[in-house]
């Protein structure tokens, strides 16, 4: 069975809010730096920018990926 991995380049995130508005089940704003991060439920350990999401959230995450003006999110099926 494959899984959908999510990766955020948080260093280049501009904190525009597009992700957490378009897909709040997967992404949220980090209150300390204003950048996007993966919600704790789907994070890979303590890394705010790496995670795995269930198939039912794929469309939501893809919408967020397309909404990102600086293209710092990557979705990879493994």
C-alpha positions as CSV (number, residue, x, y, z in Angstrom):
1,X,0.0,0.0,0.0
2,X,1.3,3.4,-0.9
3,X,1.2,6.5,1.3
4,X,1.1,10.2,0.5
5,X,4.1,12.1,1.9
6,X,3.9,15.9,2.4
7,X,7.0,18.0,2.6
8,X,7.1,21.8,3.2
9,X,10.2,24.0,2.6
10,X,9.4,26.1,5.7
11,X,12.5,28.3,5.1
12,X,11.0,29.6,1.9
13,X,7.4,29.8,3.1
14,X,6.1,33.4,3.0
15,X,3.2,32.7,5.4
16,X,0.5,33.8,3.0
17,X,-2.2,31.6,4.5
18,X,-3.2,29.8,1.3
19,X,-2.5,26.4,2.7
20,X,-4.3,26.5,6.0
21,X,-7.3,28.2,4.4
22,X,-7.6,25.7,1.5
23,X,-6.7,22.6,3.5
24,X,-7.0,23.1,7.3
25,X,-7.2,19.4,8.0
26,X,-3.5,19.1,7.0
27,X,-1.9,22.5,7.3
28,X,-1.9,25.2,10.0
29,X,-0.1,28.4,10.8
30,X,2.9,28.2,13.2
31,X,2.2,30.8,15.8
32,X,5.9,31.5,16.5
33,X,7.1,32.2,13.0
34,X,3.9,32.7,10.9
35,X,4.8,30.0,8.4
36,X,2.8,26.9,7.4
37,X,3.3,23.6,9.1
38,X,1.7,20.2,9.0
39,X,-0.9,19.6,11.8
40,X,0.5,17.5,14.6
41,X,-1.7,14.5,13.8
42,X,0.0,14.0,10.4
43,X,3.5,15.1,11.2
44,X,6.5,12.8,11.0
45,X,7.9,13.1,14.5
46,X,8.8,16.6,15.6
47,X,9.6,17.9,12.0
48,X,7.0,20.6,11.3
49,X,7.5,20.3,7.6
50,X,7.3,16.6,7.0
51,X,4.4,14.3,7.3
52,X,2.1,11.5,5.9
53,X,-1.5,12.0,5.2
54,X,-4.4,9.5,4.4
55,X,-5.7,9.1,0.9
56,X,-9.0,10.9,1.7
57,X,-7.0,14.2,2.2
58,X,-5.1,14.0,-1.1
59,X,-7.4,16.3,-3.0
60,X,-7.3,18.8,-0.2
61,X,-3.5,18.7,0.0
62,X,-3.2,19.0,-3.8
63,X,-5.4,22.1,-3.8
64,X,-3.1,23.6,-1.2
65,X,-0.1,22.7,-3.3
66,X,-1.6,24.5,-6.3
67,X,-2.6,27.5,-4.2
68,X,1.0,28.1,-2.8
69,X,2.4,31.2,-4.6
70,X,6.0,30.2,-3.9
71,X,5.6,26.5,-4.6
72,X,7.2,25.2,-1.4
73,X,5.0,22.2,-0.8
74,X,5.7,18.7,-2.3
75,X,3.4,15.8,-2.4
76,X,5.0,12.4,-3.1
77,X,3.3,9.0,-3.4
78,X,5.6,6.3,-2.1
